[in-house]
Amino acid sequence: MYRTGHYGAALLAYAPVGGAALATGFDVAAVAGGALTLALAPLPDYDQRVPAISHRGVTHTVGFALLVGLLTGALGFVVGSETGLAGATAAGAFGLVVGALAIGSHLLADVVTPMGISPFWPLSSRNYTLSLARADDTVANYLLLLAGITATVATALVAGG
């Protein structure tokens, strides 16, 4: 998918997490998590700018999603450390979920394309694809964006309440 579709997939995947944060009174975390999810959503495609890395290679794997999750989790821990160990741990866990979810949503959006991905590399080079829409399919990208926006607005209305 293109950036538009990846933003939609990120919003769609994050909506339940953001909704849970809103419903439990963590409004700032909900908004910050949504912003971080959107910022990270296109990250795997930066592999196209690095000559030594093949497109839809290492940056399109579960391992990369976990790495990004660990990095954002560490960032969350540091940010939350001013509230004590419990706050730092909660913020770290939230950061881990947000980072891994952002990359995971990218992987799921790319699995619908004919090119697919090999998410378990280097353990397996098996390619997964649903072959539903080409990455450059404008309608599919905007439908995914619309689905993400709809899920986000509906969740915010219900959880913010």
N, C-alpha and C positions, 0 to 999 in steps of 0.2 A: 504494500500500500504506500501511498504518498503521505506527506506530512499531515494533510487534512484528515485522512483516515486514521492515522496514528493518534492524533489528538482525540478523535471520537472514541477510539478503542480505549484510550487512557481514561477518559471521562466515564465511560461505561463501566470499566473495571473498578474505578475509584469510588463511584457513587455509593455503594454499600458501606465502604470504610468511612467515607466522609459523613455519611448519614449517621453511622454509629457514633462518631465523634461529636456531631451536632446534638444528637439525642441525649448524650451524656454530659453536655455542657462544655465541651471543649471546642468552642467556636473558632478560636484563633488557630488551633491545631488543624481543624477541619479545612479551613481556607488555605493555610500554609501547606498542608499535605496535598491539596488539590493543585496548588500552584507548582509544587515540586514535581508532582506526577506529570503535569503538562510540560514542564521544563525538561524532564528526563525522557519523555516519550520518544522523541526523534533520535536519541543518543546512539542506538545501534547502527543507524545509517551513516554515522560519521565515519564508518569503516571505508566508505567510498573516497574519503579524503586522505587516507593513509595508504601509501603505495604498497607496503609489505603485507597488508591484510586484505583478504578476499571478501567481496561483498557477500553478506549473509553467511559469514564464516563464524569466527569465534565470538563476535559481538551479538550473534543471534542464537545464543545457547543458554540453557538453564544455568550453567556455571557463571556466565556473565551477569545474568539476572541476580544470582546470589552474591556475586562480588559487589555489584552496585548496591544491593540491599545492605550488605555489611558496611559499606562506606557511608551510606546515608544513615544507617543505624548508629555508627560511631559519631557522626555529626549530631544526630539527635541526642545521644548520650551527653556529649559535651554541652550542647545548648541547654539541656535539662538539668545539668549538674548544679546549677544555682538553686535548684529547689530540693536538693538532697538526693540521696541514693535512690529512693523510691521514684521520685520524679525523673531522675536521669535514666533509670531503667525503663520506665514507661515511655519516655520520649525516644529512647534508643530502639525499643521494640516497634514503636510507631514508625520511626525512620526506616527500619529494616523492611517493614511491610510495604511502605510507600515506594521505596527504591526498587524492591523486587517486583512489585506489582506494576510499576511503570514500564519496566523492561519486559515483564511477562505479557503485558497487554500488547506491546509491539510485536512480540513473537506470535501471539495469537492472531493479530491482524495480518501478519505475513504468511501464516499457514493457510489462509484462504486463497492465496494466489497460486497459479500453476508452478512457479519456481519453488515455492515451499521453503522449508528450513530443515536443518539437521540439529535439533535442539539438544541432543545428548552427546554431541561431539565433545571430547575425543573418545568417549566410551563406545559410541556407535555413530557411524556415518549415514545411518538410515535417514532418508529424506521424508518429511511429512508434508502433505499438501491436501487440501480439500478441493483445490482447483475450481473455486466458485467464481472468482473475478480476477482479472488482470490487475496488477499493481497500479497501472495508469488509468484504470476505469474511473472516470470522473463521477459517475452516478454512484458507484459503490463507495467511493471515498466520502462523498457528501452524505450519503445515507448513514454511514458509520458515524460521521460527525453529528448528524441530526439525532441519531439514537443516543449518543453520549450526552448531548446537550439536554435532550428530553429526560434521560435518567437522572442527570444532575439536578435539573430544576424540580422534577417530581420528588426526588429524595430530599432536597432542601426544604420544599414546602411541607412535606410530611414530618421530617425529623426536626426541623426548626420551629415547627409549630404552632 
